[in-house]
Amino acid sequence: MESANGITRQQAEDEMQLFKKVFTVVRLLDGEHLEQMHKRCKLDCKDEKEKSECYEIWNKDHPCENCTSLQALYQRTQKTKLEFIEDELYQVTSRYIKVDGRDCVMELVKYMEMDTLVDSRGCEKLVNQLIEYDQRLYKDALTGVYNRRYFEEQIKKKNENAGVAVIDMDDFKLCNDTLGHSVGDAALRTMVKTVKHCIRKTDILIRYGGDEFILILENIKKENFFNKLVQIQSDIHAANVPGFPKLQLSVSIGGVISSKETVEHAVMQADKLMYQAKEHKNMVVTEDNASYVAPGVANRKARQQILIVDDSEMNRAILSEMLKKDFDILEAENGKECLDILQQYGMGISLVLLDIVMPVVDGFEVLDMMVHNRWIEDIPVIMISSEDSEPYIRRAYELGVSDYINRPFDAKVVYQRAYNTIKLYAKQRKLVTLVTDQIYEKEKNNQMMISILSQIVEFRNGESGLHVLHINILSELLLERLVQKTDKYQISAQRRSLITTASALHDIGKIGIDDKILNKPGRLTPEEFDEMKKHTIIGESILKNVGIYQNEELVQLAMQICRWHHERYDGRGYPDGLKGEEIPIEVQVVSIADVYDALVSERVYKKAYSHKKAVEMILNGECGQFNPLLLECLQDIQDRIDEEFQNVENQSEEENQERKVHDQIMETTVLG
């Protein structure tokens, strides 16, 4: 057994002789000498004599990325790793010891014969474990495609002969904030499924950010690249999000052909083009159709594009001559060509001048398609036609045209009406963006303050900080499934958002409960339980006294949830013994969410149940009776609940790990 001062040099030599019978290489490194060697390695010392003493045994010309000997020295412990040198595998054990009172490390290196390392069954298990590890490491949990880490570690420095595109979902933040994160997740999954349907198995799709994806189409021809991106953009726009038939997706795509540069550089170029597409939404921009001039030339202000649709070449020429000075002109000689251009450019078209009577597809059919695809909401149309009968004009306006001009026309009138219409739509878009941003900021601040308040309650109650977030998620999932399953309850998307926000305040009344009762590790006495029940009434009372805000819909809803979230469908709940539909459906939803999370979470008085057991207990009535329809909804979404909660916990764990690393770095910096 080693003494406090370690062992003598002779004892170390004796040990090393024994180890040499087992290990390929055995050597003893003085601690100070080891540190000096490491510093020379980091400085990339050019003196081959000095350089070789650290890693000559590895027969390689660069230092180890993970020096276990240095780690063993600093941590005063033993470290082991596997090291590949070309195709040969070595086991390296670095053991800290004191020799004659000096800090040393004994390195033990053993060559591992791959054919005898594991048997065939063990090898198969090892491979499967490595594949599973790779899947967890590099795959996005929500969408199943590669993640940002895969891009950073495996892709970005490669030189690929490929088409590289950046795909960004339009208005994703607005979708999340107004319809809920579960809808946003469903939209992302639908988008990814659609993209994967359009590409080859050898192509690579990466989730780079929240709603931003990188697509790498290997060895694609330049002439096919743009068409493929347009197909993806078109298919996504036509895709149906399961459970949300009225939700229409759109994406902005920027793409470049990469040959000699790195993928990282190509992504940067594609990202710039994506932002050009983003200005108009639902659009594809590549190097061939980008609205910018060559580098080194001063950029001109992007001009708006007007699409002139008329089967008469002369009429198109006349209109083009009137407008070409201040606008870029696109032309189509029939409705089919018009729809193809709209499909390609999307909101890159600022105005359509549309004739009615045309071959192949006429003007009214174009309008029908624009209404169906909702293009008419973002792209204004002025009808220019010699048809001046009242039924034609009325039908055109009913289909959403902004203006109607009869032939023959005055050039100045046409120009002014076109200019005014484009300007009006631009102002409307700006106003919508401004209002959306204001609503988002207001909602974000509301949710932030409510979250802070609810976290204070949870902290005092000794419960998990994730409890409030779990209630939000499960309430949202249940409400989503409920409106899909039945139209019995008229719950709008806005109302659902309010419910999930208000659910965070369900236990605010616990502020008024004595700590000894609130955090008692054992079963409560009847008297203590009666006292605990009062948190429902206390919570309602707190919200009743918020002054000028007490009539706000959010506060009214939160008051109901506070008071009645412990009521049960059979009338055996508290505090009022409400029964069946006497309990507002919003409260019933939050009640199930609260019970489920209480079951799967550890408390001072109980261990956590598994997801499967918690669902089983609720369905069997072990936690009181609930609305049968909501129980059906719970059954329908039980797999999604487990998945969503796991994602939240993984994300929380990652954030905690990042915070620990950050704190360690800061501590090291301060101490240094």
Secondary structure as GFF3:
##gff-version 3
##sequence-region A 1 672
A	DSSP	alpha_helix	9	19	.	.	.	ID=ss1
A	DSSP	beta_strand	25	30	.	.	.	ID=ss2
A	DSSP	alpha_helix	31	42	.	.	.	ID=ss3
A	DSSP	alpha_helix	48	55	.	.	.	ID=ss4
A	DSSP	three_ten_helix	56	58	.	.	.	ID=ss5
A	DSSP	alpha_helix	68	75	.	.	.	ID=ss6
A	DSSP	beta_strand	78	85	.	.	.	ID=ss7
A	DSSP	beta_strand	88	99	.	.	.	ID=ss8
A	DSSP	beta_strand	102	112	.	.	.	ID=ss9
A	DSSP	alpha_helix	114	117	.	.	.	ID=ss10
A	DSSP	alpha_helix	120	138	.	.	.	ID=ss11
A	DSSP	alpha_helix	148	150	.	.	.	ID=ss12
A	DSSP	pi_helix	151	155	.	.	.	ID=ss13
A	DSSP	beta_strand	162	169	.	.	.	ID=ss14
A	DSSP	alpha_helix	172	179	.	.	.	ID=ss15
A	DSSP	alpha_helix	181	198	.	.	.	ID=ss16
A	DSSP	beta_strand	204	207	.	.	.	ID=ss17
A	DSSP	beta_strand	212	218	.	.	.	ID=ss18
A	DSSP	alpha_helix	222	238	.	.	.	ID=ss19
A	DSSP	beta_strand	251	258	.	.	.	ID=ss20
A	DSSP	alpha_helix	263	278	.	.	.	ID=ss21
A	DSSP	beta_strand	283	286	.	.	.	ID=ss22
A	DSSP	beta_strand	305	309	.	.	.	ID=ss23
A	DSSP	alpha_helix	313	323	.	.	.	ID=ss24
A	DSSP	beta_strand	328	332	.	.	.	ID=ss25
A	DSSP	alpha_helix	335	345	.	.	.	ID=ss26
A	DSSP	three_ten_helix	346	348	.	.	.	ID=ss27
A	DSSP	beta_strand	349	354	.	.	.	ID=ss28
A	DSSP	alpha_helix	363	372	.	.	.	ID=ss29
A	DSSP	three_ten_helix	375	377	.	.	.	ID=ss30
A	DSSP	beta_strand	381	385	.	.	.	ID=ss31
A	DSSP	alpha_helix	390	398	.	.	.	ID=ss32
A	DSSP	beta_strand	403	406	.	.	.	ID=ss33
A	DSSP	alpha_helix	411	461	.	.	.	ID=ss34
A	DSSP	alpha_helix	467	485	.	.	.	ID=ss35
A	DSSP	alpha_helix	493	502	.	.	.	ID=ss36
A	DSSP	three_ten_helix	503	505	.	.	.	ID=ss37
A	DSSP	three_ten_helix	508	512	.	.	.	ID=ss38
A	DSSP	alpha_helix	515	518	.	.	.	ID=ss39
A	DSSP	alpha_helix	526	533	.	.	.	ID=ss40
A	DSSP	alpha_helix	535	544	.	.	.	ID=ss41
A	DSSP	three_ten_helix	547	549	.	.	.	ID=ss42
A	DSSP	alpha_helix	553	564	.	.	.	ID=ss43
A	DSSP	three_ten_helix	580	582	.	.	.	ID=ss44
A	DSSP	alpha_helix	585	600	.	.	.	ID=ss45
A	DSSP	alpha_helix	611	619	.	.	.	ID=ss46
A	DSSP	alpha_helix	628	671	.	.	.	ID=ss47
###
